Amino acid sequence: MIRYGLLSAAMIGIVALSGFTANAVDQKKEQPVAQVGDPAPEFSLMDDQGQEWKSSEHFGKKIVVLYFYPADFTGGCTKQACGYRDDFSKLEDAGVEVVGISGDSVKNHEAFKKFHNLNFTLLADPKGEAAEKLGVPFTPGEKTVQFEIDGKQESFVRGVTTQRWTIIVDKEAKIAMKRDLKAEGTEAGKDPEVVEAFVKKLQSGS
């Protein structure tokens, strides 16, 4: 009887623990995704120079454009990056900080930035941590992109493939805009123009 009682108690404990674990998982899945008007969630990633970039040191100080993209050295992503490069002075004059984020490594970003003379920060999100916090869909699994640099074929590996979304965080550190470029049919290279127009409206209060 004693052994049966101990066993029963242990089984009850296991069942209770299993139920608690399941509830914890369910609660995690049910956590709301940050939407327009919500405070922007904080995150920390490595930039293209291997330095830690903390959102807490940037959000609330100026308007921050976070544009998520699939991969360095691909067609659409290159057009989008070069578009931001060419419009950078206009955005900078308007008090805007531009940040590109993808599942690429620091090494990938360093090479991509140098090859295309990019004048803004790229952040490495190989596990999709920032993307998940901001509700940007991504596909797990490493992918390799081949690209020729200085006559030599190079391989660039990324941890996850992030979908193309653009998020704007205003000076109050709240999400002011959140766009799925594919869903709305916006070409990657046109993204900077849309952002610039939105920033003007945001600053004018309209």
C-alpha positions in Angstrom: 0.0 0.0 0.0 2.8 2.4 0.8 4.5 1.7 -2.5 1.3 2.1 -4.4 0.6 5.4 -2.6 4.1 6.8 -3.4 3.7 5.7 -7.0 0.3 7.3 -7.3 1.6 10.5 -5.9 4.6 10.5 -8.3 2.3 9.9 -11.2 0.0 12.7 -10.1 3.0 15.0 -9.9 4.1 14.0 -13.4 0.6 14.6 -14.8 0.5 18.0 -13.1 3.9 18.9 -14.4 3.0 17.8 -17.9 -0.1 20.0 -17.8 1.9 22.9 -16.5 4.4 22.5 -19.3 1.7 22.2 -22.0 0.0 25.4 -20.6 3.4 27.2 -20.6 3.9 26.2 -24.3 0.3 27.3 -25.1 0.8 30.6 -23.4 4.0 31.2 -25.4 2.2 30.5 -28.6 -0.6 32.8 -27.7 1.6 35.8 -26.9 0.4 38.7 -29.0 2.5 39.9 -31.9 3.6 43.5 -31.8 1.3 45.6 -33.9 1.1 49.2 -35.0 0.8 51.5 -32.0 2.5 49.0 -29.6 5.8 49.7 -27.9 8.6 48.2 -30.1 10.0 45.1 -28.5 13.7 45.3 -27.5 16.4 43.1 -29.0 20.1 42.9 -29.4 22.0 41.6 -32.4 25.5 41.8 -33.9 26.1 44.4 -36.6 28.2 44.1 -39.8 31.3 45.0 -37.8 30.8 42.4 -35.2 29.7 44.9 -32.6 26.6 44.5 -30.4 23.6 46.7 -31.5 21.0 47.2 -28.8 17.6 48.6 -29.8 17.3 50.3 -26.4 20.1 52.6 -27.4 18.3 53.7 -30.6 14.5 53.4 -30.1 13.0 56.6 -28.7 15.9 58.8 -29.9 15.0 59.1 -33.6 12.8 57.4 -36.1 14.2 53.9 -36.9 13.5 52.0 -40.1 14.0 48.3 -39.7 13.8 46.6 -43.0 13.9 42.8 -43.0 15.0 41.0 -46.1 15.7 37.4 -47.2 19.4 37.4 -48.1 22.6 39.3 -49.0 23.8 39.1 -52.6 20.4 38.3 -54.1 18.6 40.4 -56.8 15.7 42.0 -54.9 17.6 42.4 -51.7 20.5 44.1 -53.6 18.0 46.6 -55.2 16.4 47.3 -51.9 19.7 47.9 -50.1 21.1 50.1 -52.9 17.8 52.0 -52.9 18.3 52.8 -49.2 21.9 53.7 -49.9 20.9 56.2 -52.6 18.2 57.8 -50.5 20.2 57.7 -47.3 21.0 61.4 -47.2 17.3 62.3 -47.5 16.3 60.0 -44.7 19.3 61.0 -42.5 18.4 64.7 -42.9 14.9 63.8 -41.8 16.3 62.3 -38.6 15.8 58.7 -39.7 18.1 55.8 -38.9 18.1 52.9 -41.4 18.8 49.3 -40.3 18.7 46.2 -42.5 18.1 42.8 -40.9 18.4 39.3 -42.3 19.4 35.8 -41.2 22.8 36.3 -42.8 26.0 36.1 -40.7 28.2 39.1 -39.7 30.7 37.9 -42.4 28.0 38.0 -45.1 26.9 41.5 -44.0 30.5 42.8 -43.9 31.1 41.6 -47.5 27.7 42.8 -48.8 28.1 46.2 -47.3 31.6 46.6 -48.7 30.7 45.4 -52.2 27.8 47.7 -52.6 29.2 50.7 -50.6 26.2 50.6 -48.2 26.1 53.5 -45.8 23.8 52.1 -43.1 23.9 49.3 -40.5 23.1 45.7 -41.3 22.2 43.3 -38.4 22.7 39.6 -38.3 19.7 37.7 -37.1 20.7 34.0 -37.9 18.2 32.6 -35.4 15.3 34.9 -36.3 15.2 36.3 -32.8 14.4 39.9 -33.8 12.1 38.8 -36.6 10.1 36.7 -34.1 9.7 39.5 -31.6 8.5 41.8 -34.3 6.2 39.3 -35.9 8.1 39.0 -39.2 7.8 35.4 -40.7 10.9 33.5 -41.5 11.9 30.0 -42.6 14.3 28.0 -40.4 17.2 26.1 -42.0 20.6 27.1 -43.4 20.9 28.3 -47.0 23.9 29.0 -49.1 24.3 31.8 -51.6 27.1 31.8 -54.2 28.5 35.1 -55.3 31.7 36.2 -57.1 33.8 38.8 -55.4 37.1 40.0 -57.0 37.0 37.2 -59.5 36.6 34.5 -56.8 33.5 32.5 -56.1 32.4 32.9 -52.4 29.9 31.0 -50.4 27.7 32.9 -47.9 25.6 30.9 -45.4 22.5 32.3 -43.6 20.8 30.8 -40.7 17.2 31.6 -41.5 15.4 33.1 -44.5 13.4 36.1 -43.4 10.4 37.5 -45.4 10.5 41.0 -46.8 8.9 43.3 -44.2 9.5 46.9 -43.3 8.8 48.3 -39.8 9.1 51.9 -38.7 9.6 52.7 -35.0 8.8 56.4 -34.1 10.4 58.7 -31.7 8.2 57.4 -28.9 9.6 54.0 -29.4 6.3 52.7 -30.8 5.6 50.8 -34.0 4.3 53.4 -36.5 4.3 51.2 -39.6 4.5 47.5 -40.4 4.4 46.3 -44.0 4.6 43.0 -45.7 6.0 44.0 -49.1 5.1 40.8 -50.9 1.5 40.9 -49.7 1.1 44.5 -50.8 2.9 44.0 -54.1 5.6 46.5 -53.5 8.9 46.0 -55.4 11.9 45.7 -53.1 13.6 48.6 -54.9 10.6 50.9 -54.3 10.6 50.3 -50.5 12.8 53.4 -49.7 10.4 55.7 -51.6 7.4 54.4 -49.7 9.3 54.8 -46.4 10.3 58.3 -47.2 6.7 59.3 -48.0 5.5 57.8 -44.8 8.1 59.5 -42.7 7.1 62.9 -44.1 3.4 62.2 -43.1 4.6 61.0 -39.7 6.6 64.1 -39.0 3.8 66.4 -40.3 1.3 64.7 -38.0 -1.1 63.8 -40.8 
